[in-house]
């Protein structure tokens, strides 16, 4: 039986309990292994998130019309089972359109091929209803929604994604809402409004919005005053139509995507820093928001052809959990905030104009929120958007420091689970239980605790105080103490009546974890004095088999000695354009193109590459004119006469100028049959945000001397199982009968070393490999696309599940090299081990310190 979901103006109410939703987005279709799902979701849970946001991608499950695959790495039932086992709520987003920088925005290729359809009932932004399109949407939802309905931990479902029309017609959204209910969906339905303008709020149950405040990275966001323009007015702008429903950020920026001619992920992460995710989230908490979803919390890989044409292979996104599964500093920021929200209830608060205690100055005052149902408890939100730290005094007794570009949430008369009250603290709280309170000790702290009717007085033994701690005032009902700033790897523990109070240094805040059972986990250098809680926190035990130890990985686990890295050598080389040398034997594989068009989609080729063949007989051509997307080359009688690329990555570039290519007279064979061959490598579809998902790839038009041609086409089978002896001393000797070619396959085998209890994320690093394009295949799966002109990525993650990591497992690595000017010369072709090398991102012990 599913959860009982209600809501009011403050929060979701799940099985009768107010619940603050802390969600992070994960794309299972960018993680080609159920083991990766398990690993990443565990880390999400370990970082204090209580929900995961899941797109369900139509394209990923439907390779052909009427065909659906929910097995293996497409087994959404198993995916949802993992979320249940980890205790995560699920926010389900089944499209039909998902964007996600996915090829075609998630629409399957067979649907994109139906160009008469106005996908999303919209054409160039204008509303256009289509019964046929709605029939296909119904077919998809009849497949996916039963899985969603069967999962007892689904709490919300989205209809459509970032949708609007020029006139904001309601028909489509209302139809999707009704269809959801007809298919048995009982949880609240929401739509995310990219414009934060209340679009379709009268149709859905919960109105949600997206916020990406930083999308340009040439300038530091700290110098852009518009960054918080939307965030700082959310409550005022949205509360008029959210009077009986909570405020929800369906996508709150936790990174940004990289494009071929855009930004590298290193630039994105460095520009955002660790401050942005905490500052923007805390700003929304100050607005009373109680449902947020960090998009994305977990990076992924555009393996195969999952990514849209705009994006390169990595979809790391600058996410808190990286593409390789390693935890980043940005995860530590969100983890600390999540732990705070898990320990303290901010699910029902009201805004107050002023904080009840006097502030020395109000430059850093952002908001004050009172806790509903407790007349005393309040939270003070401070924020500093300058380059210098700011100091203010609260109630003439509490000096508070707010660092540059930082937000703090400080308590006033907040009840603790132990029965005392936290009257005030100049540093943020991190975690509490029935006998423990952990505070950040990254700066000097002044803290007041009050008895609040607790039977045990707030007594402190003066001779037992740690160095750097002093009692400023002490009475049976209240105590105020001061603690100096904690240095690196330092913690301080004070016993106050029934409460153990602990201050952690900044690095220990990062390496501190709370397990679901309540156990406390510290980084390998964490040490506390051996007093009452010292027995809990100072004594450690090592695990080597528990999945918890495997999953937490970076910064919880100790760095291990680096593993030996196998060298990649004994490359075997093959002509990967056999049509140029063995064309006669391959002619039966060519079939007439579809009467609906020359492009890939019209011919049932939704991704990859194709060859087009035009038999010309004895005709002597002078000029051919073609429009091809995306990477193409033209051959006349086996000789290349032109090549180029047309990416169409910018909205409005749908109609590129056709290219005219003169045909050299010297290549004409007057007494033999003449023929054209055209090679096209498609890079996928646009993501469809601007109704451009149906822009075609492949050959769009072709004419010879002004006469349109209807060629034959042949699908490229991009799997590699060539037989080549690994014992061949000179790999170049296996070359198959060609001197030069624009497309060459090189392949080798490798085995990974025994990790001996370690956990390693592996990549492939390219260095000084001078080819226009390289497609990288691991065990017959495309896991990387390199483009020399852009150089956005030179290290490619080898995903678990595709990569074989057993001690006796052999991996097949294949590189398809593409170089037209000049074509690749076998006599000069050689790859050295330093040019193509395995790259260990990190090697970590599987053991961790855990409190007994």
KETI-395628 format. One record per residue (C-alpha): residue in three letters; x, y, z. Coordinates in pm, whole numbers, padded with zeros to 5 digits, always signed. Layout:
BEGIN
AlaXYZ ...
***
This chain:
BEGIN
Unk+00000+00000+00000 Unk+00129+00344-00091 Unk+00190+00640+00131 Unk-00092+00873+00229 Unk+00006+01211+00086 Unk-00161+01534+00192 Unk-00036+01891+00188 Unk-00114+02239+00305 Unk+00050+02580+00265 Unk+00354+02467+00462 Unk+00462+02121+00350 Unk+00377+01773+00238 Unk+00212+01560+00508 Unk+00317+01198+00458 Unk+00131+00939+00663 Unk+00028+01214+00899 Unk+00377+01358+00948 Unk+00495+01691+00814 Unk+00793+01617+00589 Unk+01055+01850+00447 Unk+01156+01708+00107 Unk+01529+01718+00030 Unk+01565+01567-00316 Unk+01847+01519-00563 Unk+01814+01427-00931 Unk+01969+01115-01083 Unk+01948+00993-01444 Unk+01948+00614-01439 Unk+01977+00613-01818 Unk+02318+00783-01786 Unk+02439+00513-01546 Unk+02455+00189-01751 Unk+02463-00054-01459 Unk+02233-00146-01174 Unk+02545-00149-00953 Unk+02592+00220-01035 Unk+02230+00292-00940 Unk+02286+00125-00604 Unk+02613+00306-00542 Unk+02495+00654-00635 Unk+02162+00627-00453 Unk+02337+00508-00139 Unk+02563+00814-00149 Unk+02261+01036-00203 Unk+02097+00888+00105 Unk+02421+00907+00305 Unk+02441+01279+00225 Unk+02108+01339+00397 Unk+01876+01356+00099 Unk+01545+01186+00169 Unk+01418+01177-00191 Unk+01544+01114-00542 Unk+01409+01282-00853 Unk+01381+01037-01144 Unk+01307+01116-01506 Unk+01168+00813-01691 Unk+01291+00839-02048 Unk+01059+00728-02327 Unk+01340+00701-02582 Unk+01547+00477-02354 Unk+01271+00218-02331 Unk+01119+00225-02681 Unk+01359+00139-02965 Unk+01071+00094-03212 Unk+00704+00180-03227 Unk+00507-00049-03000 Unk+00826-00206-02855 Unk+00921-00144-02491 Unk+01216-00274-02293 Unk+01222-00274-01911 Unk+01497-00530-01857 Unk+01858-00509-01732 Unk+01981-00150-01728 Unk+01626-00046-01824 Unk+01459-00230-01535 Unk+01276+00054-01364 Unk+01108-00190-01127 Unk+01451-00282-00989 Unk+01548+00086-00979 Unk+01243+00171-00770 Unk+01309-00132-00550 Unk+01656+00006-00470 Unk+01506+00339-00368 Unk+01264+00159-00138 Unk+01539-00045+00025 Unk+01740+00271+00091 Unk+01441+00452+00238 Unk+01426+00723-00029 Unk+01108+00890-00144 Unk+01069+00920-00523 Unk+00962+01218-00730 Unk+00855+01059-01058 Unk+00885+01250-01387 Unk+00768+01036-01680 Unk+00760+01314-01938 Unk+00647+01261-02203 Unk+00912+01530-02267 Unk+01204+01546-02024 Unk+01463+01776-02188 Unk+01758+01660-01969 Unk+01994+01742-02257 Unk+01888+01402-02389 Unk+01872+01334-02762 Unk+01529+01448-02878 Unk+01440+01553-02525 Unk+01355+01190-02452 Unk+01117+01137-02744 Unk+01193+00807-02922 Unk+01343+00816-03270 Unk+01039+00655-03430 Unk+00823+00937-03295 Unk+01066+01207-03410 Unk+01043+01056-03759 Unk+00672+01150-03772 Unk+00743+01511-03862 Unk+00382+01591-03928 Unk+00320+01561-03554 Unk+00333+01871-03336 Unk+00521+01717-03046 Unk+00392+01842-02709 Unk+00091+01977-02903 Unk+00309+02273-02990 Unk+00473+02395-03308 Unk+00722+02682-03294 Unk+00577+02781-02960 Unk+00216+02795-03076 Unk-00046+02551-02950 Unk-00156+02282-03199 Unk-00361+01990-03071 Unk-00292+01642-03210 Unk-00500+01336-03127 Unk-00234+01115-03285 Unk+00039+01255-03061 Unk-00182+01211-02755 Unk-00244+00849-02853 Unk+00132+00785-02848 Unk+00166+00965-02511 Unk-00111+00745-02373 Unk+00071+00436-02502 Unk+00391+00542-02322 Unk+00217+00629-01997 Unk+00028+00299-02003 Unk+00371+00134-02004 Unk+00552+00340-01741 Unk+00286+00457-01495 Unk+00203+00107-01363 Unk+00563+00089-01235 Unk+00519+00428-01069 Unk+00184+00333-00918 Unk+00330+00009-00780 Unk+00614+00183-00597 Unk+00493+00263-00243 Unk+00754+00537-00193 Unk+00649+00766-00482 Unk+00527+01094-00331 Unk+00487+01324-00633 Unk+00454+01292-01011 Unk+00524+01556-01271 Unk+00323+01607-01588 Unk+00523+01744-01881 Unk+00837+01951-01819 Unk+00904+02324-01842 Unk+00602+02361-02069 Unk+00437+02675-02200 Unk+00281+02801-02523 Unk+00261+03152-02659 Unk-00091+03191-02523 Unk-00056+02945-02231 Unk-00340+02724-02356 Unk-00453+02482-02084 Unk-00583+02194-02299 Unk-00266+01983-02309 Unk-00185+02016-01940 Unk-00544+01944-01841 Unk-00548+01636-02065 Unk-00227+01505-01906 Unk-00368+01564-01559 Unk-00686+01376-01643 Unk-00493+01094-01810 Unk-00277+01054-01498 Unk-00582+01010-01281 Unk-00744+00772-01531 Unk-00431+00557-01514 Unk-00456+00533-01138 Unk-00206+00792-01016 Unk-00309+00899-00666 Unk-00013+01111-00552 Unk-00017+01490-00600 Unk+00064+01604-00954 Unk+00290+01900-01028 Unk+00432+02095-01318 Unk+00758+02290-01310 Unk+00734+02644-01439 Unk+01062+02766-01584 Unk+00932+03123-01587 Unk+00823+03135-01219 Unk+00504+03303-01340 Unk+00231+03074-01207 Unk+00175+02897-01538 Unk-00084+02617-01517 Unk-00105+02655-01139 Unk-00482+02618-01160 Unk-00452+02273-01322 Unk-00193+02090-01111 Unk-00210+02002-00742 Unk+00128+02151-00653 Unk+00283+02435-00845 Unk+00663+02413-00880 Unk+00931+02621-01046 Unk+01286+02584-01177 Unk+01573+02812-01091 Unk+01910+02824-01264 Unk+02057+03150-01152 Unk+02400+03104-01312 Unk+02425+02994-01675 Unk+02717+03210-01793 Unk+03061+03132-01659 Unk+03281+03397-01817 Unk+03194+03622-01523 Unk+03199+03523-01159 Unk+02839+03489-01038 Unk+02937+03685-00728 Unk+02956+03993-00952 Unk+02610+03937-01102 Unk+02339+04107-00891 Unk+02060+03932-01084 Unk+02163+03590-00947 Unk+01926+03618-00650 Unk+01664+03832-00820 Unk+01412+03545-00847 Unk+01506+03358-00530 Unk+01461+03658-00304 Unk+01100+03718-00408 Unk+00966+03364-00425 Unk+00733+03389-00126 Unk+00586+03725-00225 Unk+00540+03624-00589 Unk+00412+03270-00545 Unk+00217+03271-00220 Unk-00092+03437-00377 Unk-00160+03118-00578 Unk+00002+02879-00329 Unk-00216+02967-00032 Unk-00305+02603+00030 Unk+00003+02427-00104 Unk+00374+02429-00021 Unk+00643+02614-00211 Unk+00845+02376-00430 Unk+01160+02413-00641 Unk+01138+02121-00885 Unk+01485+02202-01018 Unk+01721+02405-00800 Unk+02057+02459-00960 Unk+02332+02224-00843 Unk+02550+02261-01153 Unk+02515+02317-01528 Unk+02565+02118-01846 Unk+02863+02146-02077 Unk+02832+02185-02454 Unk+03072+02123-02742 Unk+03152+02491-02775 Unk+03055+02587-02422 Unk+03215+02527-02084 Unk+03427+02252-01942 Unk+03300+02100-01622 Unk+03614+02211-01445 Unk+03521+02570-01533 Unk+03164+02518-01415 Unk+03260+02367-01081 Unk+03533+02619-01015 Unk+03306+02914-01094 Unk+03015+02792-00883 Unk+03246+02682-00605 Unk+03106+02520-00294 Unk+02928+02836-00187 Unk+02660+02860-00456 Unk+02459+02547-00376 Unk+02436+02629-00004 Unk+02372+03000-00057 Unk+02090+02952-00307 Unk+01925+02671-00109 Unk+01939+02861+00220 Unk+01797+03168+00049 Unk+01493+02964-00055 Unk+01460+02822+00296 Unk+01439+03180+00414 Unk+01146+03217+00173 Unk+00960+02930+00341 Unk+01022+02667+00074 Unk+00988+02307+00200 Unk+01040+02099-00117 Unk+01361+02132-00316 Unk+01529+01914-00575 Unk+01895+01971-00653 Unk+01938+01926-01027 Unk+02152+01735-01065 Unk+02281+01580-00746 Unk+02445+01292-00935 Unk+02650+01322-01253 Unk+02632+01077-01541 Unk+02770+00987-01882 Unk+02627+01043-02230 Unk+02723+00690-02327 Unk+02609+00554-02662 Unk+02386+00825-02815 Unk+02193+00929-02506 Unk+02312+01288-02512 Unk+02164+01557-02731 Unk+02373+01704-03008 Unk+02456+02001-02785 Unk+02644+01803-02524 Unk+02969+01612-02521 Unk+03023+01274-02356 Unk+03047+01371-01993 Unk+02728+01478-01817 Unk+02908+01539-01489 Unk+02704+01861-01459 Unk+02935+01982-01183 Unk+02705+01777-00960 Unk+02776+01719-00588 Unk+02833+01349-00667 Unk+03053+01345-00974 Unk+03019+01143-01293 Unk+03275+00899-01152 Unk+03088+00861-00823 Unk+03335+01060-00615 Unk+03205+01301-00354 Unk+03288+01666-00410 Unk+03312+01969-00184 Unk+02974+02075-00314 Unk+02829+01752-00174 Unk+02973+01841+00167 Unk+02784+02171+00159 Unk+02455+02005+00073 Unk+02522+01724+00322 Unk+02565+01966+00610 Unk+02244+02144+00514 Unk+02053+01817+00473 Unk+02168+01692+00814 Unk+02052+02017+00969 Unk+01710+01991+00804 Unk+01684+01628+00912 Unk+01755+01721+01274 Unk+01550+02040+01301 Unk+01195+02090+01181 Unk+01153+02375+00935 Unk+00853+02217+00763 Unk+00607+02477+00897 Unk+00727+02832+00950 Unk+00595+03183+00904 Unk+00790+03488+00799 Unk+00838+03764+01056 Unk+00947+04115+00969 Unk+01197+04138+01254 Unk+01405+03907+01465 Unk+01302+03932+01833 Unk+01656+04009+01951 Unk+01825+04338+01855 Unk+02089+04326+01581 Unk+02380+04570+01577 Unk+02322+04631+01205 Unk+02089+04481+00948 Unk+02309+04460+00640 Unk+02332+04081+00677 Unk+01972+04027+00791 Unk+01787+03820+00529 Unk+01483+03669+00700 Unk+01331+03558+01027 Unk+01099+03260+01038 Unk+00896+03153+01340 Unk+00809+02789+01398 Unk+00436+02721+01372 Unk+00305+02573+01697 Unk+00591+02707+01912 Unk+00556+03068+02018 Unk+00923+03092+02119 Unk+01118+02917+01842 Unk+01257+03115+01551 Unk+01527+03088+01291 Unk+01746+03381+01195 Unk+01868+03386+00834 Unk+02180+03591+00775 Unk+02342+03644+00435 Unk+02653+03823+00316 Unk+02685+03893-00058 Unk+03014+04083-00035 Unk+03378+03986-00068 Unk+03460+04063+00295 Unk+03346+03886+00614 Unk+03081+04074+00810 Unk+03040+04082+01188 Unk+02729+04180+01377 Unk+02620+04151+01737 Unk+02293+03993+01844 Unk+02131+04114+02168 Unk+02456+04295+02254 Unk+02596+03959+02366 Unk+02648+03733+02069 Unk+02912+03825+01808 Unk+02826+03660+01476 Unk+03060+03634+01178 Unk+02914+03580+00831 Unk+03183+03501+00578 Unk+03196+03635+00224 Unk+02912+03497+00008 Unk+02772+03288+00287 Unk+02430+03233+00440 Unk+02376+03114+00796 Unk+02066+02980+00969 Unk+02089+03043+01343 Unk+01850+02919+01615 Unk+01658+03118+01873 Unk+01475+02928+02151 Unk+01463+02612+01938 Unk+01366+02299+02135 Unk+01614+02012+02135 Unk+01529+01642+02140 Unk+01704+01605+02475 Unk+01447+01839+02633 Unk+01659+02155+02659 Unk+01625+02461+02435 Unk+01893+02611+02217 Unk+01837+02971+02318 Unk+02089+03103+02070 Unk+02404+02998+01887 Unk+02641+03209+01681 Unk+02729+02902+01469 Unk+02505+02666+01274 Unk+02376+02338+01407 Unk+02468+02021+01218 Unk+02301+01726+01393 Unk+02116+01626+01709 Unk+01970+01320+01875 Unk+01820+01256+02220 Unk+02150+01321+02401 Unk+02381+01486+02150 Unk+02409+01821+01972 Unk+02677+01880+01707 Unk+02759+02236+01605 Unk+02994+02373+01344 Unk+03317+02485+01502 Unk+03464+02652+01195 Unk+03470+02983+01384 Unk+03451+03098+01746 Unk+03112+03019+01896 Unk+02893+03156+02173 Unk+02606+02926+02272 Unk+02325+02957+02525 Unk+02119+02658+02640 Unk+01810+02681+02859 Unk+01659+02412+03079 Unk+01305+02448+02935 Unk+01157+02241+03216 Unk+01402+01953+03179 Unk+01444+01763+03505 Unk+01824+01769+03488 Unk+01990+02108+03550 Unk+02234+02259+03303 Unk+02544+02198+03509 Unk+02901+02206+03383 Unk+03202+02091+03578 Unk+03453+02371+03536 Unk+03762+02152+03580 Unk+03645+01922+03303 Unk+03626+02188+03033 Unk+03846+02131+02727 Unk+04107+02387+02634 Unk+03950+02681+02453 Unk+03610+02648+02620 Unk+03492+02878+02897 Unk+03164+02934+03078 Unk+03042+03290+03033 Unk+02741+03250+03262 Unk+02586+02961+03449 Unk+02254+02919+03625 Unk+02044+02608+03690 Unk+01804+02711+03412 Unk+02056+02843+03156 Unk+02421+02830+03063 Unk+02622+03032+02812 Unk+02960+02912+02694 Unk+03228+03022+02452 Unk+03435+02788+02233 Unk+03731+02897+02026 Unk+03756+02810+01655 Unk+03844+02447+01590 Unk+04161+02392+01391 Unk+04209+02126+01122 Unk+04104+01775+01229 Unk+04000+01908+01568 Unk+03684+01847+01768 Unk+03576+01971+02109 Unk+03332+01798+02344 Unk+03152+01945+02644 Unk+02912+01767+02880 Unk+02632+02002+02990 Unk+02380+01831+03212 Unk+02208+01562+03003 Unk+02353+01693+02676 Unk+02683+01623+02503 Unk+02778+01928+02297 Unk+03038+01879+02020 Unk+03206+02136+01797 Unk+03366+02017+01471 Unk+03632+02183+01260 Unk+03545+02260+00899 Unk+03718+01952+00759 Unk+03548+01728+01015 Unk+03212+01877+00918 Unk+03294+01759+00566 Unk+03396+01408+00675 Unk+03116+01358+00926 Unk+02835+01122+00824 Unk+02519+00993+00991 Unk+02407+00645+00896 Unk+02036+00558+00878 Unk+02065+00359+01202 Unk+02201+00668+01378 Unk+02565+00559+01386 Unk+02812+00844+01346 Unk+03091+00808+01091 Unk+03397+01030+01081 Unk+03685+01064+00845 Unk+04000+00863+00910 Unk+04173+01139+01109 Unk+03880+01222+01337 Unk+03964+01194+01706 Unk+03776+01311+02016 Unk+03875+01316+02385 Unk+03809+00989+02563 Unk+03522+01099+02782 Unk+03158+00987+02784 Unk+03101+01037+02413 Unk+03464+00972+02345 Unk+03381+00606+02387 Unk+03130+00646+02107 Unk+03328+00868+01872 Unk+03687+00791+01951 Unk+03674+00414+01931 Unk+03678+00288+01575 Unk+03627-00038+01397 Unk+03709-00130+01038 Unk+03467-00280+00788 Unk+03574-00442+00465 Unk+03265-00628+00345 Unk+02964-00416+00438 Unk+02813-00231+00137 Unk+02812+00089+00344 Unk+03188+00087+00344 Unk+03201+00040-00032 Unk+02954+00314-00106 Unk+03067+00616+00096 Unk+03407+00618-00079 Unk+03586+00950-00115 Unk+03677+01145+00197 Unk+03517+00888+00424 Unk+03755+00619+00312 Unk+04129+00635+00341 Unk+04331+00692+00028 Unk+04494+00368-00078 Unk+04828+00316-00252 Unk+04775+00367-00625 Unk+04719+00052-00824 Unk+04953-00039-01109 Unk+04808+00098-01430 Unk+04816-00145-01726 Unk+04976+00003-02036 Unk+04772-00002-02355 Unk+04981-00149-02634 Unk+04964-00414-02907 Unk+04714-00210-03107 Unk+04563-00384-03409 Unk+04455-00171-03702 Unk+04169-00226-03945 Unk+04016-00029-04228 Unk+03684+00080-04079 Unk+03559+00211-04413 Unk+03544-00122-04599 Unk+03304+00025-04852 Unk+03607+00193-05005 Unk+03796-00132-05059 Unk+03535-00406-05053 Unk+03238-00221-05192 Unk+03128-00483-05440 Unk+03081-00745-05168 Unk+02879-00502-04954 Unk+02631-00382-05217 Unk+02360-00629-05109 Unk+02350-00452-04774 Unk+02234-00129-04935 Unk+01860-00075-04963 Unk+01657+00201-05131 Unk+01599+00503-04911 Unk+01253+00574-04780 Unk+01017+00780-04997 Unk+00961+00994-04688 Unk+01314+01131-04691 Unk+01685+01062-04705 Unk+01755+01139-04340 Unk+01827+00882-04070 Unk+01490+00895-03895 Unk+01296+00844-04217 Unk+01500+00532-04282 Unk+01473+00386-03934 Unk+01826+00484-03834 Unk+01791+00677-03508 Unk+02155+00699-03410 Unk+02503+00615-03532 Unk+02633+00630-03888 Unk+02525+00538-04239 Unk+02661+00511-04593 Unk+02462+00630-04893 Unk+02531+00487-05239 Unk+02436+00656-05566 Unk+02501+00449-05883 Unk+02556+00688-06173 Unk+02623+00445-06460 Unk+02826+00605-06742 Unk+02707+00955-06647 Unk+02977+01217-06610 Unk+02883+01442-06317 Unk+03022+01792-06285 Unk+02876+01915-05954 Unk+02690+01759-05669 Unk+02500+01955-05406 Unk+02420+01812-05066 Unk+02297+01900-04720 Unk+02415+01646-04461 Unk+02406+01642-04079 Unk+02630+01610-03887 Unk+02973+01482-03999 Unk+03001+01382-04362 Unk+03238+01282-04641 Unk+03178+01227-05013 Unk+03361+00980-05237 Unk+03348+00953-05616 Unk+03472+00624-05750 Unk+03644+00556-05417 Unk+03825+00890-05393 Unk+03725+01152-05138 Unk+03616+01477-05304 Unk+03473+01664-05004 Unk+03391+01651-04634 Unk+03261+01872-04358 Unk+03034+01901-04057 Unk+02705+02075-03991 Unk+02612+02051-03625 Unk+02300+02269-03602 Unk+02348+02320-03229 Unk+02191+02665-03215 Unk+01818+02724-03232 Unk+01730+02881-03566 Unk+02001+02699-03765 Unk+01762+02444-03910 Unk+01818+02555-04268 Unk+02187+02550-04348 Unk+02309+02636-04695 Unk+02367+02324-04909 Unk+02727+02259-05008 Unk+02836+02243-05372 Unk+03120+02005-05453 Unk+03288+01993-05795 Unk+03356+01644-05927 Unk+03708+01615-06076 Unk+03693+01506-06436 Unk+04004+01295-06382 Unk+03807+01055-06160 Unk+03535+00988-06418 Unk+03543+00642-06576 Unk+03386+00683-06924 Unk+03369+00311-07000 Unk+03271+00186-06655 Unk+02996+00239-06402 Unk+03050+00543-06180 Unk+02925+00578-05827 Unk+02904+00813-05531 Unk+02945+00710-05167 Unk+02846+00945-04886 Unk+02935+00874-04525 Unk+02739+01050-04248 Unk+02797+01022-03874 Unk+02499+01154-03678 Unk+02553+01296-03330 Unk+02194+01278-03210 Unk+01900+01516-03201 Unk+01868+01854-03030 Unk+01707+01841-02688 Unk+01388+01996-02820 Unk+01348+02285-02581 Unk+01273+02513-02877 Unk+01054+02259-03061 Unk+01361+02152-03257 Unk+01384+01788-03147 Unk+01277+01672-03493 Unk+01562+01841-03676 Unk+01697+01561-03894 Unk+02038+01399-03910 Unk+02192+01207-04197 Unk+02157+01310-04560 Unk+01884+01569-04610 Unk+01915+01646-04981 Unk+02131+01540-05271 Unk+02141+01644-05634 Unk+02383+01578-05918 Unk+02403+01851-06181 Unk+02076+01990-06046 Unk+01887+01659-06056 Unk+01767+01522-05721 Unk+01893+01175-05636 Unk+01737+00887-05446 Unk+02035+00690-05320 Unk+02058+00357-05142 Unk+02158+00346-04778 Unk+02348+00107-04555 Unk+02345+00119-04176 Unk+02683+00105-04005 Unk+02706-00172-03747 Unk+02922-00008-03481 Unk+03028-00314-03283 Unk+03379-00447-03291 Unk+03478-00808-03257 Unk+03763-00825-03505 Unk+03992-01119-03459 Unk+04350-01012-03409 Unk+04623-01207-03242 Unk+04744-01033-02928 Unk+05081-01198-02982 Unk+05146-01014-03310 Unk+05475-00840-03264 Unk+05404-00564-03511 Unk+05042-00462-03489 Unk+05070-00262-03811 Unk+05122-00588-03995 Unk+04753-00672-03953 Unk+04646-00377-04165 Unk+04383-00495-04411 Unk+04492-00385-04753 Unk+04484-00007-04754 Unk+04744+00267-04745 Unk+04533+00565-04643 Unk+04178+00598-04516 Unk+03977+00871-04339 Unk+03826+00617-04098 Unk+04043+00368-03916 Unk+03971+00125-03633 Unk+04235+00050-03372 Unk+04168-00201-03100 Unk+04342-00369-02811 Unk+04262-00570-02501 Unk+04346-00501-02139 Unk+04285-00647-01794 Unk+04265-00445-01474 Unk+04483-00532-01176 Unk+04338-00699-00869 Unk+04213-00412-00651 Unk+04292-00606-00330 Unk+04016-00448-00127 Unk+04026-00109-00298 Unk+03769+00083-00499 Unk+03888+00249-00820 Unk+03708+00464-01074 Unk+03881+00425-01411 Unk+03896+00654-01710 Unk+04069+00669-02049 Unk+04298+00964-02106 Unk+04386+01097-02451 Unk+04698+01309-02481 Unk+04854+01450-02800 Unk+04635+01226-03018 Unk+04600+01438-03329 Unk+04283+01329-03509 Unk+03976+01532-03600 Unk+03740+01292-03426 Unk+03772+00982-03210 Unk+03488+00754-03108 Unk+03577+00536-02809 Unk+03419+00194-02762 Unk+03457-00021-02454 Unk+03336-00379-02492 Unk+03134-00272-02799 Unk+02965+00020-02621 Unk+03026+00381-02726 Unk+03151+00552-02410 Unk+03330+00856-02550 Unk+03333+01107-02835 Unk+03637+01332-02881 Unk+03646+01640-03102 Unk+03984+01801-03153 Unk+03849+02144-03245 Unk+03666+02173-02912 Unk+03881+01975-02668 Unk+03610+01993-02404 Unk+03699+01647-02278 Unk+04018+01442-02289 Unk+03952+01198-02003 Unk+03657+00961-02048 Unk+03495+00768-01763 Unk+03475+00390-01810 Unk+03144+00308-01639 Unk+03105+00011-01409 Unk+02889-00244-01584 Unk+03047-00168-01919 Unk+03397-00201-01773 Unk+03483-00555-01664 Unk+03673-00542-01337 Unk+03708-00909-01244 Unk+04058-01047-01196 Unk+04027-01265-01507 Unk+03806-01034-01714 Unk+03940-00903-02043 Unk+03820-00569-02184 Unk+03807-00478-02551 Unk+03898-00118-02625 Unk+03835+00017-02976 Unk+03908+00363-03115 Unk+03750+00478-03439 Unk+03981+00747-03573 Unk+03837+00997-03820 Unk+04067+01233-04007 Unk+03992+01375-04351 Unk+04270+01630-04400 Unk+04489+01443-04455 Unk+04343+01092-04446 Unk+04515+00856-04205 Unk+04840+00712-04338 Unk+04921+00364-04207 Unk+05295+00427-04226 Unk+05263+00714-03976 Unk+04997+00560-03755 Unk+05121+00464-03412 Unk+04977+00523-03066 Unk+05218+00532-02775 Unk+05118+00427-02421 Unk+05134+00787-02300 Unk+04893+00904-02571 Unk+04610+00665-02485 Unk+04629+00552-02124 Unk+04408+00415-01850 Unk+04353+00676-01584 Unk+04260+00598-01220 Unk+04052+00891-01096 Unk+04094+00771-00737 Unk+04193+00456-00553 Unk+04034+00420-00212 Unk+04020+00166+00064 Unk+03689-00009+00113 Unk+03731+00011+00492 Unk+03605+00305+00696 Unk+03598+00427+01053 Unk+03265+00381+01218 Unk+03155+00461+01572 Unk+03063+00150+01772 
***
